[in-house]
Every structure is written in structure tokens, then in C-alpha cells.
Amino acid sequence: MTPSLYEVDLYAWSQQQVALLQAEEWDKIDWRHITEEIDALGASQRNELRSRLKVLILHLLKWHFQPERQSKSWLASIDEQRSSIEDLLEDNPSLRRLLEESVTIAYPRAVRDALKQTGLSRPTFPAACPYTVAQILDDDFHPTEESIQ
């Protein structure tokens, strides 16, 4: 069986589908793959949010639990992730409703990475994320012992 354009060249397939949509040639459109690609696009945006939250929370944890090692590099990473999350939420406002869930998913992953990067023991880190979504996204928030919930 000859592979379809979708299987051989995704970019060429996408351009073909755009042309067919613009020409309103509904009977020639590859609806199954278009549906899959639109679904994957949404999942990609959700996954980017979770990934950026994981990195942000990781650096907040390191900042919080290793105050003696705080650095401009950590601040830069914190600022970069916050800015990227802000951009992502501006472009995809419906992702805001997934913030709590995404923090819940990202937190254990951030702890896992923090354990590897810091050498601290598991009991150092709270079982649940000690920061609120508002704190995580607040440009002026840098955790201290007093700021833990």
C-alpha cells in the first residue's frame, strides 16, 4: 500500500489541507487526520503549560530550600518561565482553567528533578505544592520559609 502524503510529508499535507479548506472542497479533505492534528495541537499547548510550570516550580523549590545557593541564574529561569507562561496564557486563555490541575501534575515532577539536582532528601519537600497558583505566577514572589502555606 502506498503511504499517504500525511505519512510521508506532514508539512506538504498540511498545506494541501489548507488549500482544500480555502477552496471549500469538503469531499477531498482528510478529516480523520485533521481531527487528530487539531487534538494534538491542543494537547501540545496543555503540555507546554505543564512543562513550564514544572521548571518554574523546580526553581522556586530550589530557591526556597537552598537559600544559600540562590543565584541570578535561578532568578533568570524563574522570570523566563513566568514570562513564557504569561505569553502562553495570553495566546490560549482557556488554559487558565487548567492551572490548578497543571500545578498538581507538575509539582511531583518538579520535586523529582529537585531531588536529583539538589541532593536534598525527599522529606525536605512538602507532599503537595506549597505555593498557590497566584504565588507561582507572581513576578514579585520568591519563596521563603514564611511564605509556605
N, C-alpha and C positions, 0 to 999 in steps of 0.2 A: 504494500500500500504506500502510495506517495505521501510524504508528510505535508501537512498544510502549511501555508505561509505563517500562520500563528506559531507553529512549532519550529520553523526554520529561521524566521526573522521577525521578532516581536515589533520592532520599530516600523518596518515596512507594513506589517499587518495593521498596526495602529493608524498609520497614515491612510491606508486603504479604507479602514472603517470610518475614519473622519470624513473622507471624501464621499463615501456611500451615505452617511448620515446627512451631510450637507446637500447631497443630491436627492435626498428623501427616497432612496432606493431600498425601501424597507425589506423587501424579499431577498436581497443579496447580503444583508448584514449578518455577521456571525454573532448572533445574540447570546449563545451559550458562553463564548469566551469574553464578550463584552461584560456580561454579568459577573463573571469570575474576576475580571480585571478591576471593575468598579469596587467589588467587595474587597479585593486585595489592597486597593488604594486606601480605603477607609481603615483597614487593619494596619496598614503601614503608618498612617498618621497616629493612630492609637499607640502603636508600638514605639514610635518616636517619642511620644509624651512619656511613656513608662521608662524608656531608656534614659532620657534626660533627667527625669525625676530621680532615677537610681543614682546617677552620677552626682547630682546636686545633693541628695541626702547623704551619700557617701562622704562628700567633702564637709557637709555640716557635722556629721558624726566625728570625723577626724578633727575638725576644728574644736568641737565640744570636748572630746575625750582625750585629746592630745594637745592641750593648750600650749605646752612648751615647744611644740613643733609648728605652730601656726606660721604661715608664710604668705607672701604676696602671691605665690603661685596658687595656693588654695583659694585665696580671695578672688583671683582672676578666674579660676574654674567656677567658683560659686556664681560670680557675676555673669560669666558666659552662659552657664546653664539657665540662669534666671531669664536672661535676655532672649535666649533661644526658645524657652518655654512661653514667654510672653508673645513672641512672634508667632509661634505655633498656635496659640490660643486666639490671637487676633485673626489669623487666617482660617481657623477652624473653631469658631465659638462654641459649637456643640460639644467639643471635647471638655469644656468646663464641667459638665455634668459627670464626667468620668474621673475627676481629680481625686476624690476620696478613695475610690476603688483603685486607682492607679498608684496612689501612695501606699495603700495596703499591699499591693503586689510588688512594688519597687522596694519597699523597706527591707524585707528579708534578703533580697539580692544585694542591697547596699551593705547590710551587715556582713554578709558572706565576704564581700570584697574588702570591707574594713578589717575583718579578722585577718585576711591574707596580707593586707598592706601595712597594718599597724603592729601585728604581733600581740595585740591585747587579747584577753580571754573573753569567751562568749558571755559570761555574766556581766561584763562591763556594759554591754549594750542592753537597753530595755527590750522586752519581748515585743512590744508594739512601738510604732513610731512616736517618739516623744515630742514631736513638733506638729503643730496644726498646719493645714494647707496654707492658711494665711501667713503663718510664720515662714514656711518654706519658700513662698513666693515673694516675701517682703524684702526689698533691697537693703533695708536697714537692719534686718535680723541676722545676728551672728550668735549662735547659742553659747550659753554659759550654764553653770550649774543652777543658777537662779531661774533660768528660762525653761527648765524641763518641767513638763506637766505633772 
